Amino acid sequence: MDERAQIEQLRAELHRHNYQYYVLNQPEISDFEFDQMMRQLQDLELKHPELADPNSPTQRVGSDLSHEFRQVVHQRPMLSLANTYNRDEVREWYERVSEGLSGQPFQVCCEMKFDGLSISLHYQHGRLVSAVTRGDGIQGDDVTENVRTIRTIPLILPADANYPDEFEIRGEVLMPWESFEALNRERAEAEEPLFANPRNAASGTLKSKNSAVVAQRRLDAYLYYLLGDNIPGESHYDNLQIAHQWGFKIGPQMRLVDTLDEIYQYIDYWDVERKNLPVATDGIVLKVNSLAQQRSLGLTAKSPRWAIAYKFMAERQSTILREVTFQVGRTGAITPVANMDPIQLSGTVVRRATLNNEDFIRNLDLHIGDRVYVEKGGEIIPKIVDVDVEARDEHLGPRVSFITHCPECGTQLVRYEGEAAHYCPNDSACPPQLKGRIEHFISRKAMNIDSLGPETVAEYFRRGIIRDPADLYEIRREQISGARGQKDKSSSRILQGIQQSTNVPFERVLYALGIRFVGETAAKTLARYFKSIDRLASASLDELLQVNGIGAVIAQSIRTWFSNAQNQWLVERLRSYGLQMELSEDELSQHSDKLQGLSIVISGVFAHHSRDEYKALIERHGGKNVGSISAKTSFILAGENMGPAKLEKANKLGIRIVNEDEFLKMIE
C-alpha cells in the first residue's frame, strides 16, 4: 500500500474510532492502540505536507456531541493534551519547557489523569449557571440539569468565600468503581447490556435525558483547572487549593515537584498505587505551575505547550485458558470467546476475553491450557494479547480450531471476501439471529418499543409467541397477560408501545429491518434517495451504487436481502400492520432539488443550526457533503471561526463563501 493510501486509511479508521469512543461510548481499541495510529498518521502527514487536510483527525479534538442536548460554544477552547507512554518523551517535554523559559527555574504540578468525561463548570456570583461537556473543543453539550445531581459539585459557594464574580472550573465527571459494579450488577439481573468500563458508564449516564437516572447512579467529579479574568492565585497549584476551600473536590494526589527525577518518582509510585484508588485513572498529567510561565510558553493548534499527559501502559495479567466458546450475534457473526481462570484486572474480576476472529487465533497459535496474557487497555473489554510459549509442558491441550458450523443451528459457516469474521448464513432459522433481529427491531434508534426488552423478547420467543418482527403486531392480550406474573397494566403498556411504533418514519423502519451492513446512516441515505421500500427493493446493483456513500458491499447485501422470499413476505406483513414503507407527504415536502449536483464544504461554528443539522439540510435538498476543498467544491457554508487554511485555499481556487443566512435563504 502506498503512503497516500495509508494516510487515507488511517484517517478513516481514526474518525471511526473517535465516533465509537466519544459519541457511541463503545470503544473498540485501547487508548494505546489509538495513540499509536495517531502517531503513525502524524509522521506520514509531516512527510507529505502536500496531502494536508484540515479535517484530518490530527487537526481536531474527538467529539462527544449529542443531538439531544443544546450545543454551547466554549468561552475558551477546551484543548486536548499531548500524550506519551514514554519516559524519554517526558524528558524531552521537560527540556523543551526549560528551553522555552530560557533556562529560568520552574515547578511542575503532577496530577492523576482521571478517566471520565471532561466538563466545564461556569459560576456567577457563587452559583452554578452552566455545565458543558468538552464536545469538539469548540462547543459542547449543555448538561447543566444532570450535573446538578452530582453531590460533589457545589451548586452555591459559601457566602464568606472570596471568589470572583465570574469564573470557570474544569474537571472530570467519573463513576466510582463501587457505583460502577453496583450498576452492572443491576443491569445483569435485568439482562441488560453491561457497561464496558466506568468511563462509558459515566458518559452514558451524564448524557441521559432523565436527571433522576443520573442522581441514582452516584456520579463523582474531580476538578483540575481554574480559569477566569480575576482568579486569585498566580500558580495552578495555589488556585486549586483555593478552589478546594470554596468547596470543590480536588484530587488529593496532586504534588509540586522541582526536578525531572521527582516526576519519575511520582510516575513510579502511582503506576502501582492507582489500582487502590476508588475511581478509574489512565495516566498522569504534568503542568507547569506558574501561570505567567504558562502564558509565556503558549499553545499549539491542538494542545498547550506547558502540559503533557503520561499514560500508563495497559495493565496486563497472565492466566490459564480453559475453553473457547463461540457466540452467534444478530447478524450471524461468530465471535470466539476465551474462558479463563479468573484474574483481577483494572479493578474488576475477568473470566472471559474476546479472541476477535480465526486469523487472530491462528496468529497466536492458541492451545487449551496455554498461559495467556490479558490486557484491558484503558479499561475497555479485555482481550488476549500474547501467549507464554515457554510455559508449555506435556499437559498442554489441543490447538484451538475455529468452528466450521454454527453452534446454534448447525449451518455451515461462510466468510465473505474482505471480511475477517465468519457468519452463519441461516438468518431465517438460527435462534440467536431471530431473537437478535427482534431485539434490534424494537431498539431505541429503530422502532423504539421501549415497553419490551431482551428478557421479554427471549420469553416470548421461548413460548413461540414471536419468531420474527412481524409477529409482534399479532400479539394478543390473553397471550401475555399472565406471562411471568405480568399484570394487565404491563401488557397494556406493551401492546400500546407496539401500536405506537406504526408511526415511526420510513428511514427508521428501514434501519429496523436489520439488513446486514445497513446502519442508521445508510438507512437514512437510502430512504431519502429511493423514498419507498418498493423502489429500494426493485433497485438494481448499478442503481444502488449511484447513491452517495453506498459501496459494493452494502449494495450487494441489499440485493441479497430483498431477493429472499421470506424477507419479501416480512415486508408485506409489516406493511399490512400499518408500518411506514415510504416517506410521508410531510417528509417529501421538506425535500427539494435546490442543491442538486452541488458539492458543499461546511466550516466554522454556526448560530442557527448545528453542523450536523446543516449536513442533513444539504442532503435533504439534493446536495452532497464533502470534507475537503477542491476545484470541484461548489461553495463553502461558513460560520464563525472558519479555519485560515481553508479560507486561503478557497480564495486561491476562487470558491464562493456562503454564510448561514444566505444558505437558509437559498433553500427556503
C-alpha positions in Angstrom: 0.0 0.0 0.0 1.4 3.4 -0.9 1.7 6.2 1.7 -1.1 8.2 0.2 -3.5 5.3 0.7 -2.1 4.6 4.2 -2.9 8.2 5.2 -6.5 7.9 3.9 -7.0 4.6 5.6 -5.6 5.8 8.9 -7.8 9.0 8.8 -10.9 6.9 8.1 -10.1 4.5 10.9 -9.3 7.2 13.4 -12.5 9.1 12.6 -14.5 5.9 13.1 -12.8 5.2 16.5 -13.4 8.8 17.5 -17.1 8.3 16.9 -17.1 4.9 18.7 -15.4 6.5 21.7 -16.9 9.9 22.1 -20.4 9.5 20.6 -21.4 5.9 21.0 -19.3 5.3 24.1 -18.4 1.9 22.6 -14.6 1.9 22.2 -13.2 -1.0 20.1 -9.5 -0.4 20.7 -7.3 0.7 23.7 -6.0 4.2 24.1 -2.5 3.0 23.4 -3.6 1.5 20.1 -5.4 4.7 19.2 -2.5 6.9 20.1 -0.1 4.7 18.1 -2.3 5.0 15.0 -2.5 8.8 15.6 1.3 9.0 15.9 1.7 7.0 12.6 -0.6 9.4 10.8 1.2 12.4 12.2 4.5 11.1 10.9 3.1 10.4 7.5 1.5 13.8 7.3 4.8 15.5 8.2 6.4 13.5 5.5 3.8 14.5 2.9 2.7 18.2 3.6 1.1 18.3 0.1 -1.6 15.9 1.4 -2.5 18.2 4.3 -6.3 18.2 5.2 -7.8 20.4 7.8 -10.4 17.7 8.5 -7.7 15.1 9.4 -8.0 13.5 12.9 -4.7 15.1 13.7 -6.2 18.5 13.4 -9.1 18.1 15.7 -10.2 17.0 19.2 -12.5 14.0 19.5 -16.2 15.0 19.8 -18.8 13.7 22.2 -21.7 16.0 20.9 -25.2 14.7 21.2 -28.1 15.9 19.2 -30.4 15.6 22.2 -28.6 18.5 24.1 -28.3 22.1 23.3 -24.8 23.0 22.0 -22.9 25.8 23.7 -19.8 27.5 22.3 -16.9 27.5 24.9 -15.8 30.9 26.1 -12.2 29.4 25.9 -11.5 26.4 23.7 -11.1 23.1 25.6 -7.9 21.8 24.1 -6.6 18.2 24.4 -3.2 17.3 25.9 -0.3 15.8 24.0 0.0 12.1 25.1 3.0 9.9 25.7 3.7 6.4 27.1 7.4 7.0 27.0 9.7 8.4 29.8 12.1 9.8 27.2 9.3 11.9 25.7 8.5 13.2 29.2 12.2 14.2 29.5 12.1 15.8 26.0 9.0 17.8 27.1 10.7 18.9 30.3 13.7 20.1 28.3 11.5 21.9 25.8 9.8 23.7 28.6 13.2 24.7 30.1 14.4 25.9 26.7 11.1 27.8 26.2 11.6 29.6 29.5 15.3 30.4 28.7 16.6 28.3 31.5 14.7 30.0 34.3 13.6 27.7 37.2 10.1 26.3 37.1 7.9 23.9 39.1 5.7 21.1 37.7 2.4 20.2 39.2 1.9 16.4 39.0 -1.8 15.2 39.0 -3.7 12.0 38.3 -5.3 11.7 34.9 -8.9 10.6 35.8 -10.7 8.6 33.2 -14.1 10.2 32.9 -16.0 12.8 30.9 -14.4 16.3 30.7 -16.7 19.0 32.0 -16.6 22.8 32.2 -18.5 24.4 35.1 -19.4 28.1 35.0 -20.2 30.1 38.1 -21.6 33.6 38.5 -21.9 35.3 41.9 -21.1 32.0 43.6 -23.8 30.0 41.8 -23.5 27.2 39.2 -25.0 28.6 36.0 -24.0 26.1 33.3 -22.1 22.8 32.8 -20.9 22.0 29.3 -19.1 18.9 28.1 -15.9 19.2 26.1 -17.6 18.2 22.8 -15.3 19.0 19.9 -13.3 21.5 21.9 -15.0 24.5 20.3 -18.6 23.7 21.5 -20.1 21.1 23.8 -23.4 19.8 25.2 -25.2 21.7 27.9 -25.7 19.1 30.6 -26.4 21.5 33.5 -29.5 19.8 34.8 -27.8 16.4 35.0 -24.7 17.9 36.6 -26.8 19.5 39.4 -27.5 16.0 40.6 -23.8 15.2 41.3 -23.3 15.8 45.0 -19.6 16.6 44.9 -20.2 19.6 42.6 -21.3 22.6 44.7 -24.4 24.5 43.4 -23.9 27.5 45.6 -20.5 28.5 47.1 -20.1 29.7 50.7 -21.1 33.3 51.1 -17.9 34.1 53.0 -15.5 32.7 50.4 -13.6 35.2 48.4 -14.3 34.0 44.9 -14.5 36.1 41.7 -18.0 37.2 40.4 -17.4 35.0 37.4 -15.1 32.1 36.7 -14.8 28.7 35.1 -13.5 25.5 36.6 -12.9 22.3 34.6 -12.6 18.7 35.6 -13.8 15.1 35.0 -17.1 13.5 35.8 -16.5 10.0 37.0 -18.3 6.9 38.1 -16.5 5.3 41.1 -15.7 1.6 40.9 -18.2 0.9 43.7 -21.1 2.6 41.8 -20.0 1.0 38.5 -20.0 -2.5 39.9 -23.4 -1.9 41.5 -24.8 -0.6 38.3 -23.6 -3.5 36.3 -25.0 -6.0 38.8 -28.4 -4.3 38.4 -28.1 -4.5 34.6 -27.0 -8.1 34.7 -30.1 -9.0 36.8 -32.3 -7.2 34.3 -30.5 -8.9 31.4 -29.5 -5.5 30.0 -26.1 -5.0 28.2 -23.3 -4.2 30.7 -21.2 -1.1 30.5 -17.6 -1.9 29.4 -15.9 0.5 31.9 -16.6 3.3 34.3 -15.8 6.0 31.8 -18.5 4.7 29.4 -21.0 4.4 32.3 -20.3 8.0 33.4 -20.6 9.3 29.9 -23.8 7.4 29.2 -25.3 8.5 32.5 -24.4 12.2 32.0 -26.0 12.1 28.6 -29.2 10.6 30.0 -32.4 12.7 29.2 -33.7 11.7 32.7 -31.8 13.5 35.5 -33.4 11.2 38.1 -31.4 8.3 36.5 -28.2 10.5 36.8 -28.9 11.0 40.5 -29.4 7.3 41.2 -26.1 6.3 39.7 -24.0 8.3 42.1 -21.5 10.1 39.8 -18.5 11.9 41.2 -16.3 14.8 39.9 -12.7 15.9 40.4 -11.8 19.4 39.3 -8.4 20.2 38.0 -8.2 23.7 36.3 -9.4 27.2 37.3 -9.9 29.9 34.6 -11.2 33.4 34.6 -10.2 37.1 34.3 -9.9 37.6 38.1 -8.7 34.3 39.5 -6.9 34.7 42.9 -3.5 33.0 42.6 -0.5 33.2 40.3 0.1 29.5 40.2 -2.0 26.5 39.1 -1.4 24.6 42.4 -2.4 27.6 44.6 -5.6 28.2 42.6 -6.7 24.6 43.0 -6.0 24.7 46.8 -8.1 27.9 47.0 -10.9 26.3 44.9 -10.8 23.4 47.4 -11.5 25.9 50.1 -14.5 27.2 48.1 -15.9 23.6 48.2 -14.6 21.9 45.0 -13.3 18.4 45.1 -9.6 18.4 44.0 -7.5 15.3 43.6 -5.5 14.8 46.8 -2.8 13.1 44.9 -1.5 16.4 43.5 2.1 17.2 44.1 4.5 20.0 43.3 8.0 19.0 42.1 11.2 20.8 41.1 13.1 18.2 39.1 12.7 15.5 36.4 13.7 12.8 38.9 10.8 13.8 41.1 8.5 13.5 38.2 9.8 9.9 37.5 9.3 9.1 41.2 5.7 10.3 41.0 5.1 8.2 37.9 6.6 5.1 39.5 4.6 5.4 42.7 1.2 6.0 41.1 1.7 3.3 38.4 1.2 0.9 41.3 -0.9 2.8 43.8 -3.5 3.9 41.3 -5.0 0.4 41.5 -6.1 1.2 45.1 -8.0 4.4 44.1 -11.8 4.5 44.2 -12.0 5.8 40.6 -10.5 4.8 37.3 -7.3 6.5 36.1 -5.3 6.1 32.9 -2.3 8.3 33.5 -0.6 11.3 35.0 -0.9 15.0 33.9 2.2 17.3 34.2 1.6 21.0 34.1 4.0 24.0 34.5 2.8 25.5 37.8 3.3 29.3 37.2 0.5 30.9 35.2 2.9 33.5 33.9 5.2 30.8 32.6 2.2 29.0 31.1 1.3 32.2 29.2 4.9 32.6 28.1 5.1 29.0 26.7 1.7 29.4 24.9 -0.3 26.9 22.9 -0.1 24.8 19.7 -3.2 24.4 17.5 -4.2 21.4 19.5 -2.6 21.5 22.9 -0.8 23.7 25.5 3.0 23.6 25.4 3.1 23.8 29.2 1.3 20.4 29.8 1.6 16.8 28.8 -0.2 13.6 29.7 1.9 10.5 30.6 -0.4 7.5 30.0 0.1 4.2 31.8 0.6 1.1 29.6 -2.4 -1.2 29.7 -2.5 -3.4 32.8 -1.5 -7.0 31.9 -2.0 -10.2 33.8 -1.5 -13.8 32.9 -3.9 -16.7 33.5 -4.8 -20.2 32.1 -7.0 -20.6 29.0 -9.5 -23.3 29.8 -12.0 -23.3 26.9 -13.0 -21.4 23.8 -16.7 -21.0 23.1 -18.4 -19.4 20.1 -21.3 -16.9 20.2 -23.7 -16.0 17.4 -24.6 -12.4 17.0 -27.7 -10.7 15.5 -26.1 -10.5 12.0 -24.9 -14.1 12.2 -21.3 -13.0 13.0 -19.4 -15.6 15.1 -17.4 -14.3 18.0 -14.9 -16.6 19.7 -14.6 -16.1 23.5 -11.8 -17.3 25.7 -12.9 -18.7 29.1 -10.0 -18.4 31.6 -9.2 -18.8 35.3 -10.3 -15.6 37.0 -7.9 -12.7 37.4 -8.1 -9.2 38.9 -7.6 -6.6 36.1 -8.2 -2.8 36.3 -10.5 -3.1 39.3 -12.7 -6.0 38.1 -12.6 -9.8 38.0 -12.1 -11.1 34.5 -13.0 -14.6 33.4 -13.7 -14.1 29.7 -11.9 -12.2 26.9 -12.5 -11.7 23.2 -10.5 -13.6 20.6 -11.7 -11.5 17.6 -11.6 -14.0 14.7 -10.0 -17.0 13.2 -6.9 -15.1 11.9 -6.3 -13.8 15.4 -6.5 -17.3 17.0 -4.2 -18.7 14.3 -1.6 -16.0 14.7 -1.4 -16.6 18.5 -1.2 -20.4 17.9 -3.5 -20.9 20.9 -3.8 -24.2 22.8 -6.2 -25.1 25.6 -4.2 -24.9 28.8 -1.9 -22.1 27.5 -0.8 -19.4 29.9 -2.1 -16.3 28.2 -1.6 -12.6 28.8 -4.7 -10.5 29.1 -5.0 -6.6 28.8 -7.7 -4.1 29.5 -6.2 -1.1 27.8 -8.0 2.0 29.0 -10.4 -0.3 31.0 -12.2 -1.5 27.8 -13.3 -5.0 27.1 -10.4 -7.4 27.9 -8.6 -9.3 25.2 -5.8 -11.8 25.0 -2.6 -10.2 23.6 0.1 -12.9 23.9 0.9 -16.5 24.9 3.7 -17.7 27.2 5.1 -20.3 24.8 7.9 -21.2 27.2 5.4 -22.2 29.9 4.0 -25.1 27.7 4.5 -28.6 29.0 3.3 -32.2 28.3 -0.1 -31.4 29.8 -0.9 -28.8 27.1 -4.3 -29.3 25.5 -5.2 -29.3 21.8 -4.7 -26.4 19.4 -7.8 -24.1 19.3 -9.6 -24.5 15.9 -12.2 -22.2 14.6 -15.6 -24.0 14.2 -16.9 -24.8 10.7 -20.6 -25.0 11.6 -23.0 -22.7 13.6 -23.0 -23.8 17.3 -26.8 -22.9 17.4 -28.3 -24.3 14.2 -25.6 -26.4 12.6 -25.4 -24.5 9.4 -22.0 -24.4 7.6 -20.4 -21.0 8.2 -19.3 -18.6 5.5 -16.6 -16.0 5.3 -17.3 -13.2 2.9 -14.5 -11.7 0.7 -12.7 -8.9 2.6 -14.3 -9.8 5.9 -12.4 -11.1 8.9 -15.4 -12.6 10.6 -17.3 -15.9 9.9 -21.1 -15.8 9.6 -23.9 -18.2 9.9 -25.9 -17.6 6.7 -29.1 -19.2 8.2 -30.7 -15.9 9.1 -34.2 -17.3 8.7 -34.0 -20.1 11.3 -30.9 -19.6 13.5 -32.4 -18.8 17.0 -29.9 -16.2 18.2 -30.2 -14.3 14.9 -34.0 -14.4 15.0 -34.0 -13.1 18.6 -31.3 -10.6 17.7 -33.3 -9.3 14.8 -36.3 -8.7 17.0 -34.2 -7.0 19.7 -32.7 -4.8 17.0 -36.2 -4.1 15.6 -37.5 -2.8 18.9 -34.4 -0.8 19.9 -34.5 2.9 20.5 -33.0 4.0 17.2 -35.2 1.6 15.3 -38.9 1.2 16.2 -38.3 2.3 19.8 -40.7 -0.1 21.5 -39.3 0.6 25.0 -42.0 -1.4 26.8 -40.2 -4.5 25.6 -36.7 -5.7 26.5 -34.3 -8.5 25.7 -35.6 -10.6 28.6 -39.2 -10.3 27.4 -38.3 -11.0 23.8 -36.5 -14.2 24.9 -39.5 -15.3 26.9 -42.0 -14.7 24.1 -39.6 -16.4 21.7 -39.3 -19.5 24.0 -43.1 -19.7 24.3 -43.5 -19.5 20.5 -45.4 -16.2 20.5 -42.9 -14.4 18.2 -40.4 -15.7 15.6 -39.9 -12.5 13.6 -40.6 -8.8 13.9 -44.0 -9.0 12.2 -45.2 -11.4 14.9 -45.1 -8.5 17.4 -48.1 -7.0 15.7 -50.1 -10.2 16.1 -49.6 -10.5 19.9 -53.0 -10.7 21.7 -53.5 -9.5 25.3 -54.5 -13.0 26.5 -51.1 -14.4 25.3 -49.1 -12.1 27.6 -51.3 -11.0 30.5 -50.3 -13.9 32.7 -46.8 -14.4 31.5 -44.3 -14.4 34.4 -46.6 -12.5 36.7 -47.3 -9.7 34.3 -50.4 -7.7 35.1 -52.9 -6.1 32.8 -51.2 -2.8 33.2 -47.9 -4.2 31.9 -49.5 -6.0 29.0 -51.4 -2.8 28.0 -48.2 -0.9 28.0 -46.5 -3.4 25.7 -49.4 -3.5 23.3 -49.6 0.3 23.3 -45.9 0.6 22.6 -46.2 -1.9 19.7 -49.1 0.0 18.2 -47.4 3.4 18.6 -44.4 2.1 16.6 -46.5 2.2 13.4 -45.9 5.9 13.4 -42.1 5.6 13.2 -40.8 7.2 10.0 -39.7 5.1 7.0 -35.9 5.6 7.4 -36.1 4.1 10.9 -38.3 1.2 9.7 -35.7 0.5 7.0 -32.9 0.5 9.7 -35.1 -1.7 11.9 -35.2 -4.4 9.2 -31.6 -5.3 10.1 -30.3 -5.6 6.6 -26.6 -6.6 7.0 -24.2 -3.6 6.7 -27.1 -1.1 6.5 -26.6 1.0 9.6 -28.5 4.1 10.8 -26.7 6.5 8.4 -27.0 4.2 5.4 -30.7 3.7 6.1 -31.3 7.4 6.1 -29.4 7.9 2.9 -31.3 5.1 1.1 -34.7 6.2 2.4 -34.1 9.8 1.2 -32.8 8.6 -2.2 -35.4 5.9 -3.1 -38.3 7.4 -1.0 -40.1 4.0 -0.7 -39.4 0.4 0.2 -40.7 -0.7 -3.2 -38.3 1.4 -5.2 -35.4 0.2 -3.0 -36.4 -3.4 -3.3 -36.5 -3.2 -7.1 -33.3 -1.2 -7.5 -30.5 -2.8 -9.5 -26.9 -3.1 -8.3 -25.9 -0.2 -10.5 -28.7 2.0 -9.2 -27.7 1.3 -5.6 -24.1 2.2 -6.4 -25.2 5.6 -7.7 -26.2 6.5 -4.1 -23.5 8.6 -2.3 -22.0 6.5 0.5 -23.3 3.2 -0.7 -20.5 0.9 -1.8 -20.4 -2.6 -3.4 -20.6 -4.5 -0.1 -23.8 -2.7 1.1 -25.3 -2.7 -2.3 -24.9 -6.5 -2.7 -26.2 -7.1 0.8 -29.4 -5.1 0.0 -29.9 -7.1 -3.2 -29.4 -10.4 -1.4 -31.8 -9.4 1.4 -34.6 -8.3 -0.9 -34.2 -11.4 -3.2 -35.1 -13.6 -0.2 -38.7 -14.7 -0.3 -39.1 -14.7 3.5 -37.8 -11.2 3.7 -40.3 -10.1 1.0 -43.1 -11.7 3.0 -41.9 -10.0 6.2 -42.1 -6.6 4.4 -45.6 -7.3 3.2 -46.8 -8.4 6.6 -45.3 -5.3 8.3 -46.9 -3.1 5.6 -50.3 -4.7 6.3 -50.0 -3.8 10.0 -49.6 -0.1 9.1 -45.8 0.4 9.3 -44.4 3.3 7.2 -42.9 1.9 4.0 -42.3 5.3 2.2 -41.5 8.8 3.1 -44.6 10.7 4.3 -46.1 13.7 2.5 -44.7 15.9 5.2 -41.2 14.5 4.8 -41.4 14.7 1.0 -42.4 18.3 1.2 -39.2 19.0 3.1 -37.1 17.6 0.2 -36.2 19.5 -2.9 -33.6 19.5 -5.7 -32.4 23.1 -4.9 -28.9 21.9 -4.2 -28.9 19.1 -6.7 -25.4 18.3 -8.1 -23.7 20.7 -5.7 -20.7 19.6 -3.5 -20.6 21.7 -0.3 -18.0 22.0 2.4 -19.1 23.1 5.9 -16.6 25.0 8.1 -16.8 27.0 11.3 -19.3 27.5 14.2 -22.9 28.3 13.5 -25.6 30.3 15.3 -28.9 28.9 13.9 -28.2 25.2 13.5 -25.5 22.6 14.4 -23.1 21.4 11.7 -24.9 18.0 11.6 -28.3 19.8 11.1 -26.8 21.7 8.2 -25.4 18.4 6.7 -28.9 17.0 6.9 -30.4 20.1 5.2 -27.8 19.8 2.4 -28.7 16.1 1.8 -32.5 16.9 2.1 -32.2 19.4 -0.8 -30.2 17.2 -3.0 -26.6 18.4 -2.2 -23.6 16.4 -1.3 -21.5 17.0 1.8 -17.7 16.8 1.2 -15.0 17.1 3.8 -12.2 18.9 2.0 -11.9 21.8 -0.5 -11.1 21.0 -4.1 -11.7 22.5 -7.6 -14.9 20.5 -7.6 -16.3 22.2 -4.5 -19.4 24.3 -5.4 -19.3 26.6 -2.3 -18.4 26.7 1.4 -21.1 27.1 4.0 -19.1 29.1 6.5 -19.8 30.0 10.1 -17.7 31.9 12.7 -14.0 30.9 13.2 -13.6 29.3 9.7 -10.0 27.9 9.6 -7.5 30.3 7.9 -6.0 27.4 5.8 -9.5 26.7 4.4 -10.1 30.3 3.7 -6.8 30.7 1.9 -7.4 27.6 -0.2 -10.9 28.8 -1.1 -9.6 32.1 -2.2 -6.9 30.5 -4.2 -9.4 28.3 -6.0 -12.0 31.0 -6.4 -14.6 29.1 -4.4 -17.6 31.1 -3.2 -18.1 31.6 0.6 -21.8 31.4 1.7 -22.8 32.4 5.3 -25.7 30.6 7.0 -28.3 33.3 6.5 -27.6 33.2 2.7 -27.7 29.5 2.8 -31.1 29.3 4.6 -32.5 31.8 2.1 -31.1 29.6 -0.7 -33.2 26.6 0.4 -36.2 28.3 1.9 
